[in-house]
C-alpha cells in the first residue's frame, strides 16, 4: 500500500493524497460502519425501522393509532336506530433526520515522516481513524440517553471573576437555581449528571433557554460571538468544571444550560434548543420531568393524551430526601406499563449501581441468562423475575444517574437515512484543511435518529436515594474517562 512517493521530501501533492484517500476508503469504508454500529451499546439494542417513509427528505413519518371504533354496544329489539358508522383514528409521529459528524486529520509532517515506511503509515492512519471512531461512539452513546436540547449539565453557580480560569459549579441534586429561574425541570437528568460528561478540550455553548419556547440566549465566551467555551481540564469533582483561562465567564448565571457547541446553529442568531438527537430521557417521559419546550413528543403534544405518556415513578418528588425504590415499585411499574399499553417491557436499562440495587432486592429471584436483542446485541445478563415476566438488566455507564428505564424494544426504533460512513467530497474521503494549515481532513457522518412508536409501552423510575445507587462507588470524582 505505497500511497506516497517513497522519494518525496517536499510537501505531498494532491496526487499523492489521492492514493491515500483511496486506500482509506478501501480499508475503512465498511469498518467504520461495523465498528460504530456494533460497539455503540444502546444503538445496537434497537432494530432499524425498515418500512418507515421519509417525508420531504427531512423527517421519518410513523402513523400511530390514537382512537378505535367505539360504535359497538347493545341495542333493544326495536325503537332504536343502528349505530352510526365509526372509523379508526390515526395521527402521525414525525422523527426529524439529525446529522451527526466527527472529523479527524493527518498533518503533512506525520505523513511525510511515515512516507517511506508502509507500516508506519498504516499505524498513523489507524491512530486517527480508530480514535475518531471511538470518540464518535462515546459521544453518540451519551446523546442517545439525552434530550433534543443536547444539554450535558445545568449551571448552579459561577465564580465572581470575569476572565481567568473560571469555575462553573454544576452541583448535582436539588438546589435553589434550577432551570430558568427556579423550575425543577432539569433536576432528575441534568442536575444529577454534574460534570460526568465534560472533559478537557470539549467545546460547549452555555446559555439561558426559555422554558416555554426553547429560544437560547447565548453567553459570549470571548470577544467574538459564537466562539465556544472550552473545558480547561478534566473535572476533579462532580460539582464543577473549569473553562479555559482566556474566556470571559462573567455572563454565565445560575440555571444556564451547558450544551454541545453548535448543536442548534451558529450561536449568533435566534436558535431553539430542539435540534439534538431524540434520546431516552426525552422519549421515555410523561412530560412532568421536562421543560415545556420538550412537551411535544415527535411533533405531538404529549401532555394532553395519556396514550403518548410513558409511565414515570419519581422517588424524589415532594418534601424530604429521595426515597429508595423497593421490589413493589418494580412490580408496580411493570404492571402499569402492561395496563397502559397491553405489552410488557423487554428489559431494564440502568447503570452498574442500579444493577447492584436490583440484585440486592431480588436476591432470591435472580439468575444470569443469555440474551439476544433485535439490534444484534448478545450477552449473558442478570435477569430478575417481575410477576410473570423475566426482565434482563442491561447496564450502560452512560445511562442517566439514579434512573431505571423499562424499555419495550419492539416499540423503540432506529431511523436511518445514511449509516456510519466516511464522507466523500468530490470523490475523495480526504480534503485539505480549510484553516490553511498543512493538514488533510477526513469526516465520519451518520444521518438518522431514534424514536418510539408507542410511548406508553415504556417507563422509568427516577431520583431514588443516593445511598441506594451510589453512582461513583464512594469516589468524589467522575469515573468516566474520555
C-alpha positions as CSV (number, residue, x, y, z in Angstrom):
1,X,0.0,0.0,0.0
2,X,2.6,2.6,-1.1
3,X,0.4,5.7,-1.4
4,X,3.1,8.3,-1.0
5,X,6.2,8.6,-3.2
6,X,9.0,7.0,-1.2
7,X,11.5,9.5,-2.5
8,X,9.4,12.5,-1.6
9,X,11.0,15.2,0.6
10,X,8.7,18.1,-0.1
11,X,5.1,18.7,0.9
12,X,2.9,15.9,-0.6
13,X,1.0,16.8,-3.7
14,X,-2.7,16.4,-4.3
15,X,-1.9,13.4,-6.5
16,X,-0.2,11.5,-3.8
17,X,-3.1,12.1,-1.4
18,X,-5.4,10.6,-4.0
19,X,-3.8,7.2,-3.3
20,X,-4.0,7.7,0.4
21,X,-7.7,8.6,0.2
22,X,-8.4,5.6,-2.0
23,X,-6.6,3.3,0.5
24,X,-8.6,4.8,3.4
25,X,-11.9,4.3,1.6
26,X,-11.0,0.7,0.8
27,X,-9.6,-0.2,4.3
28,X,-12.0,1.7,6.5
29,X,-15.2,2.0,4.4
30,X,-17.1,-0.9,5.8
31,X,-15.1,-1.0,9.0
32,X,-16.4,2.4,10.1
33,X,-19.9,1.1,9.9
34,X,-19.2,-2.2,11.6
35,X,-17.3,-0.7,14.5
36,X,-19.7,2.2,15.2
37,X,-22.9,0.3,14.8
38,X,-21.8,-2.8,16.7
39,X,-19.9,-1.2,19.5
40,X,-22.4,1.5,20.4
41,X,-24.2,-0.4,23.1
42,X,-27.6,1.5,23.2
43,X,-27.7,1.9,19.5
44,X,-27.3,-1.8,18.8
45,X,-30.3,-2.7,21.0
46,X,-32.8,-1.1,18.7
47,X,-34.0,-2.6,15.5
48,X,-33.9,-0.4,12.4
49,X,-37.2,0.9,11.1
50,X,-37.2,-0.6,7.6
51,X,-40.7,0.2,6.5
52,X,-40.9,3.9,7.5
53,X,-41.3,6.6,4.9
54,X,-39.1,9.7,4.7
55,X,-41.2,12.8,4.0
56,X,-39.6,15.7,2.1
57,X,-36.2,14.3,2.8
58,X,-36.2,15.7,6.3
59,X,-38.4,13.6,8.6
60,X,-39.5,10.0,9.1
61,X,-43.2,9.5,9.4
62,X,-44.9,6.9,11.6
63,X,-48.7,6.5,11.6
64,X,-50.0,6.0,15.2
65,X,-53.4,4.7,16.3
66,X,-55.0,7.2,18.6
67,X,-58.6,6.1,18.8
68,X,-60.6,3.0,18.0
69,X,-64.1,2.4,16.6
70,X,-66.4,2.8,19.5
71,X,-69.7,2.0,17.8
72,X,-70.2,-1.5,19.3
73,X,-72.8,-1.8,22.0
74,X,-76.2,-3.4,22.8
75,X,-79.5,-2.3,21.3
76,X,-83.1,-3.1,22.1
77,X,-85.2,-5.2,19.7
78,X,-86.9,-2.2,18.2
79,X,-87.3,1.6,18.5
80,X,-83.6,2.4,18.4
81,X,-81.5,3.1,15.3
82,X,-78.5,1.1,14.5
83,X,-75.2,2.7,15.4
84,X,-73.7,5.2,13.1
85,X,-70.5,4.1,11.3
86,X,-67.3,5.0,13.1
87,X,-63.7,4.8,11.9
88,X,-60.3,4.2,13.4
89,X,-58.4,7.4,14.2
90,X,-54.7,8.0,13.4
91,X,-52.2,10.7,13.9
92,X,-48.6,10.7,12.9
93,X,-45.3,11.0,14.6
94,X,-42.6,12.9,12.8
95,X,-39.0,12.0,13.6
96,X,-36.6,14.5,12.1
97,X,-33.4,13.4,10.5
98,X,-30.4,14.5,12.5
99,X,-26.9,14.9,11.2
100,X,-24.1,13.6,13.4
101,X,-20.4,14.2,12.4
102,X,-16.9,13.6,13.6
103,X,-13.7,14.8,11.9
104,X,-10.0,13.9,12.1
105,X,-6.9,14.6,10.1
106,X,-3.3,13.9,9.2
107,X,-0.7,16.6,9.4
108,X,1.6,16.8,6.4
109,X,4.5,16.3,8.7
110,X,3.1,13.0,10.0
111,X,2.5,11.7,6.5
112,X,6.0,12.8,5.3
113,X,7.6,11.1,8.3
114,X,5.9,7.8,7.5
115,X,6.0,8.0,3.7
116,X,9.0,5.7,3.4
117,X,7.6,3.1,5.8
118,X,4.4,1.4,4.8
119,X,3.8,0.0,8.3
120,X,4.3,3.5,9.9
121,X,1.7,5.0,7.5
122,X,-0.8,2.3,8.3
123,X,-0.3,2.9,12.1
124,X,-0.7,6.6,11.6
125,X,-4.0,6.1,9.8
126,X,-5.1,3.6,12.5
127,X,-4.4,6.0,15.3
128,X,-6.5,8.8,13.8
129,X,-9.3,6.8,12.1
130,X,-9.8,4.5,15.0
131,X,-9.5,7.3,17.5
132,X,-12.2,9.4,15.7
133,X,-14.5,6.3,15.6
134,X,-14.1,5.6,19.3
135,X,-14.7,9.2,20.2
136,X,-17.8,9.4,18.0
137,X,-19.1,6.2,19.6
138,X,-18.7,7.7,23.1
139,X,-20.4,11.0,22.2
140,X,-23.3,9.3,20.3
141,X,-23.9,7.0,23.2
142,X,-24.2,10.0,25.6
143,X,-26.6,11.7,23.3
144,X,-28.8,8.6,22.8
145,X,-29.5,8.8,26.5
146,X,-30.1,12.5,26.4
147,X,-32.6,15.1,25.1
148,X,-33.0,17.2,21.9
149,X,-31.5,20.2,23.6
150,X,-28.1,18.5,23.6
151,X,-27.7,19.6,27.2
152,X,-24.9,17.9,29.2
153,X,-25.2,19.9,32.5
154,X,-27.0,22.7,34.2
155,X,-25.2,25.6,35.9
156,X,-25.6,26.0,39.7
157,X,-23.2,28.9,40.4
158,X,-20.2,30.7,38.8
159,X,-17.2,32.3,40.5
160,X,-17.3,36.1,40.5
161,X,-14.2,36.6,38.4
162,X,-14.5,37.7,34.8
163,X,-11.9,36.1,32.7
164,X,-9.2,33.9,34.3
165,X,-9.8,30.2,34.8
166,X,-13.4,30.4,35.8
167,X,-15.0,27.6,37.7
168,X,-18.6,26.7,36.9
169,X,-20.5,24.9,39.7
170,X,-22.7,22.1,38.4
171,X,-23.6,20.7,41.8
172,X,-25.8,17.6,41.4
173,X,-29.0,17.2,43.3
174,X,-31.6,19.6,44.5
175,X,-30.7,23.3,44.5
176,X,-32.3,26.7,44.5
177,X,-31.2,27.6,41.0
178,X,-32.9,25.1,38.8
179,X,-33.6,25.6,35.2
180,X,-34.9,29.0,34.1
181,X,-35.4,30.7,37.4
182,X,-36.2,28.1,39.9
183,X,-38.0,25.4,37.9
184,X,-37.2,21.8,38.6
185,X,-37.4,20.6,35.0
186,X,-33.8,19.5,34.9
187,X,-33.4,18.1,38.4
188,X,-33.5,14.4,37.6
189,X,-31.4,14.3,34.5
190,X,-29.0,17.3,34.3
191,X,-28.5,18.3,37.9
192,X,-27.7,14.7,38.9
193,X,-25.2,14.5,35.9
194,X,-22.9,17.1,37.3
195,X,-19.7,17.2,35.3
196,X,-19.7,13.5,34.3
197,X,-19.9,14.1,30.5
198,X,-17.4,17.0,30.4
199,X,-13.7,16.6,29.8
200,X,-10.7,18.5,28.6
201,X,-11.0,20.2,25.2
202,X,-14.8,19.7,24.9
203,X,-16.4,22.7,23.1
204,X,-19.6,24.0,24.7
205,X,-22.3,26.5,24.3
206,X,-23.7,27.9,27.5
207,X,-26.9,30.0,27.6
208,X,-30.3,30.7,29.1
209,X,-33.0,28.6,27.5
210,X,-36.6,29.8,27.7
211,X,-38.5,27.1,29.4
212,X,-41.6,27.6,27.2
213,X,-40.2,28.3,23.7
214,X,-36.7,26.8,23.9
215,X,-35.1,30.0,22.5
216,X,-31.5,30.3,23.6
217,X,-29.8,33.4,24.8
218,X,-26.1,32.5,24.4
219,X,-23.4,33.6,26.8
220,X,-20.4,35.1,25.0
221,X,-17.1,33.2,25.7
222,X,-14.8,35.8,24.2
223,X,-14.7,39.0,22.1
224,X,-16.2,37.1,19.1
225,X,-19.8,36.0,19.4
226,X,-20.3,32.4,18.6
227,X,-17.0,31.1,19.9
228,X,-17.3,28.1,22.2
229,X,-16.5,27.8,25.8
230,X,-13.7,25.1,26.1
231,X,-13.2,22.8,29.1
232,X,-9.8,23.6,30.5
233,X,-9.1,20.3,32.3
234,X,-10.7,17.0,33.3
235,X,-13.1,17.7,36.2
236,X,-11.8,16.8,39.7
237,X,-15.3,16.6,41.2
238,X,-18.8,16.1,40.1
239,X,-19.7,19.5,41.3
240,X,-18.0,21.6,38.7
241,X,-15.7,22.3,35.7
242,X,-13.1,24.9,34.8
243,X,-13.1,26.7,31.4
244,X,-10.1,28.0,29.6
245,X,-8.5,31.0,31.2
246,X,-8.7,33.4,28.4
247,X,-12.5,33.1,28.2
248,X,-14.9,35.5,29.8
249,X,-17.4,33.7,32.0
250,X,-18.9,36.8,33.6
251,X,-22.2,36.4,31.7
252,X,-22.9,32.9,32.9
253,X,-25.7,32.7,35.5
254,X,-27.4,30.0,37.6
255,X,-29.8,28.0,35.6
256,X,-27.9,28.2,32.3
257,X,-27.7,25.1,30.2
258,X,-24.4,23.6,29.2
259,X,-24.9,22.3,25.6
260,X,-22.8,20.8,22.8
261,X,-21.3,23.5,20.6
262,X,-23.3,24.4,17.6
263,X,-25.8,21.7,18.1
264,X,-28.6,24.2,17.4
265,X,-27.0,26.6,14.9
266,X,-24.3,29.2,14.5
267,X,-24.9,30.6,18.1
268,X,-25.1,34.1,16.6
269,X,-28.9,34.1,15.8
270,X,-32.1,33.0,17.4
271,X,-31.7,29.3,17.9
272,X,-34.0,26.9,19.7
273,X,-32.8,24.1,21.9
274,X,-34.6,21.3,20.0
275,X,-32.1,20.1,17.3
276,X,-30.3,17.3,19.1
277,X,-31.0,13.5,19.0
278,X,-34.1,12.0,20.5
279,X,-32.6,10.3,23.5
280,X,-34.2,8.1,26.1
281,X,-34.6,10.8,28.6
282,X,-36.9,12.6,26.1
283,X,-38.6,9.6,24.6
284,X,-39.5,8.0,27.9
285,X,-41.3,10.6,29.9
286,X,-44.8,11.8,30.7
287,X,-44.0,15.5,30.4
288,X,-43.6,16.0,34.1
289,X,-39.7,15.9,34.2
290,X,-39.1,18.0,31.0
291,X,-39.3,21.7,30.3
292,X,-42.3,22.9,28.3
293,X,-40.3,23.2,25.0
294,X,-39.9,19.4,25.0
295,X,-43.6,18.7,25.7
296,X,-44.1,17.8,22.1
297,X,-43.2,14.1,21.5
298,X,-42.1,13.7,17.9
299,X,-44.4,16.5,16.9
300,X,-47.4,15.8,19.1
301,X,-48.2,17.4,22.5
302,X,-47.9,14.5,25.0
303,X,-49.3,16.5,27.9
304,X,-52.9,16.2,26.7
305,X,-53.0,12.5,25.9
306,X,-52.1,9.7,28.3
307,X,-51.5,7.4,25.4
308,X,-48.5,9.5,24.5
309,X,-47.1,9.4,28.0
310,X,-44.6,6.9,29.4
311,X,-45.1,5.5,32.9
312,X,-43.0,7.5,35.3
313,X,-42.4,6.9,39.0
314,X,-40.4,9.8,40.7
315,X,-39.0,8.8,44.0
316,X,-37.7,12.3,44.7
317,X,-40.9,14.3,44.4
318,X,-42.3,16.0,47.4
319,X,-40.6,17.3,50.6
320,X,-37.7,15.5,52.1
321,X,-35.0,13.3,50.8
322,X,-35.4,11.0,47.8
323,X,-36.6,7.6,48.7
324,X,-35.2,4.2,47.9
325,X,-37.1,2.1,45.4
326,X,-38.3,-1.4,46.5
327,X,-39.5,-4.6,44.9
328,X,-43.0,-3.3,44.9
329,X,-42.1,-0.3,42.8
330,X,-40.5,-2.5,40.2
331,X,-43.5,-4.8,40.1
332,X,-46.0,-1.9,40.0
333,X,-44.3,0.0,37.2
334,X,-44.2,-3.2,35.0
335,X,-47.9,-3.8,35.6
336,X,-48.7,-0.2,35.0
337,X,-46.9,-0.4,31.7
338,X,-48.9,-3.6,30.8
339,X,-52.2,-1.9,31.8
340,X,-51.5,1.2,29.7
341,X,-50.1,-0.4,26.6
342,X,-51.1,-4.1,26.6
343,X,-47.4,-5.1,26.4
344,X,-44.6,-5.9,28.8
345,X,-41.2,-4.2,28.7
346,X,-38.3,-6.3,27.4
347,X,-35.5,-5.1,29.7
348,X,-34.4,-2.7,32.4
349,X,-31.7,-0.3,31.4
350,X,-29.6,1.3,34.2
351,X,-26.1,1.9,35.5
352,X,-23.9,-0.6,37.4
353,X,-25.2,0.7,40.8
354,X,-28.7,0.2,39.5
355,X,-27.9,-3.4,38.7
356,X,-26.5,-3.9,42.2
357,X,-29.6,-2.4,43.8
358,X,-31.8,-4.7,41.7
359,X,-29.6,-7.7,42.6
360,X,-30.0,-6.9,46.3
361,X,-33.8,-6.5,46.1
362,X,-34.4,-9.7,44.1
363,X,-31.6,-11.8,45.5
364,X,-33.9,-14.8,45.7
365,X,-35.3,-14.3,42.1
366,X,-32.2,-13.5,40.0
367,X,-30.2,-15.5,37.6
368,X,-27.8,-14.8,34.7
369,X,-29.3,-15.8,31.3
370,X,-28.1,-15.5,27.7
371,X,-29.9,-12.7,25.8
372,X,-30.2,-11.6,22.1
373,X,-31.8,-8.4,21.2
374,X,-33.3,-7.1,17.8
375,X,-30.3,-4.8,17.0
376,X,-27.9,-7.7,17.2
377,X,-26.5,-7.5,20.8
378,X,-25.9,-10.8,22.5
379,X,-24.8,-11.3,26.1
380,X,-25.4,-13.1,29.4
381,X,-27.3,-10.6,31.6
382,X,-28.6,-10.5,35.2
383,X,-32.3,-11.4,35.0
384,X,-35.0,-10.6,37.6
385,X,-38.4,-12.2,37.8
386,X,-41.1,-9.5,37.9
387,X,-44.6,-11.1,38.3
388,X,-44.8,-13.4,35.3
389,X,-42.1,-11.8,33.3
390,X,-38.3,-12.3,33.4
391,X,-36.6,-9.0,32.7
392,X,-32.9,-8.8,31.8
393,X,-30.9,-5.9,33.3
394,X,-28.8,-4.1,30.6
395,X,-26.1,-1.9,32.0
396,X,-24.6,1.1,30.4
397,X,-22.2,3.5,32.1
398,X,-23.7,6.4,30.1
399,X,-27.2,5.8,31.3
400,X,-28.7,8.7,33.4
401,X,-27.7,8.6,37.1
402,X,-30.2,7.2,39.6
403,X,-32.6,6.0,36.8
404,X,-34.1,2.7,35.8
405,X,-35.6,2.6,32.2
406,X,-38.1,-0.1,31.3
407,X,-38.0,-0.5,27.5
408,X,-40.1,-2.3,25.0
409,X,-37.6,-3.0,22.2
410,X,-40.3,-3.5,19.5
411,X,-41.6,0.0,20.2
412,X,-38.2,1.8,20.0
413,X,-36.6,2.2,16.6
414,X,-33.5,3.4,14.8
415,X,-34.4,5.6,11.9
416,X,-31.5,5.6,9.4
417,X,-31.2,7.8,6.3
418,X,-27.5,7.1,5.8
419,X,-25.5,4.9,8.2
420,X,-22.0,5.5,9.5
421,X,-19.5,6.1,6.7
422,X,-16.5,8.1,5.6
423,X,-17.9,11.2,4.0
424,X,-16.8,11.9,0.4
425,X,-16.2,15.3,-1.1
426,X,-15.6,15.4,-4.9
427,X,-15.0,11.7,-4.9
428,X,-12.4,11.7,-2.1
429,X,-12.6,10.9,1.6
430,X,-9.7,13.4,2.3
431,X,-9.8,17.2,1.8
432,X,-7.4,20.0,2.5
433,X,-8.0,21.7,5.8
434,X,-10.0,24.9,5.5
435,X,-7.9,26.6,8.1
436,X,-4.9,26.8,5.8
437,X,-2.5,24.6,7.8
438,X,-0.7,21.6,6.5
439,X,-3.5,19.1,7.4
440,X,-5.7,16.8,5.4
441,X,-9.1,16.1,6.9
442,X,-11.5,13.1,6.9
443,X,-15.0,13.1,8.2
444,X,-17.3,10.4,9.5
445,X,-21.0,11.0,9.4
446,X,-24.4,9.5,10.2
447,X,-27.8,10.8,9.4
448,X,-30.8,9.5,11.4
449,X,-32.5,9.5,14.7
450,X,-34.1,7.3,17.4
451,X,-37.8,7.3,18.1
452,X,-40.7,5.4,19.7
453,X,-43.9,4.2,18.1
454,X,-45.7,3.6,21.4
455,X,-44.7,5.8,24.3
456,X,-46.8,4.1,26.9
457,X,-45.0,0.8,26.3
458,X,-42.0,2.2,28.3
459,X,-41.4,3.6,31.8
460,X,-38.8,4.8,34.2
461,X,-38.1,5.1,37.9
462,X,-36.0,8.2,38.7
463,X,-34.3,10.1,41.5
464,X,-34.1,7.3,44.0
465,X,-31.9,7.5,47.1
466,X,-28.2,8.2,46.6
467,X,-27.3,5.7,49.3
468,X,-29.2,3.0,47.3
469,X,-27.5,3.9,44.0
470,X,-24.1,5.4,44.7
471,X,-23.1,6.4,41.2
472,X,-19.4,6.9,41.9
473,X,-18.8,3.9,44.2
474,X,-17.7,6.1,47.0
475,X,-15.4,8.3,44.9
476,X,-15.7,12.1,44.8
477,X,-14.6,12.4,41.2
478,X,-16.4,11.4,37.9
479,X,-15.3,7.9,36.9
480,X,-15.9,8.0,33.2
481,X,-12.7,8.6,31.4
482,X,-12.9,10.3,28.0
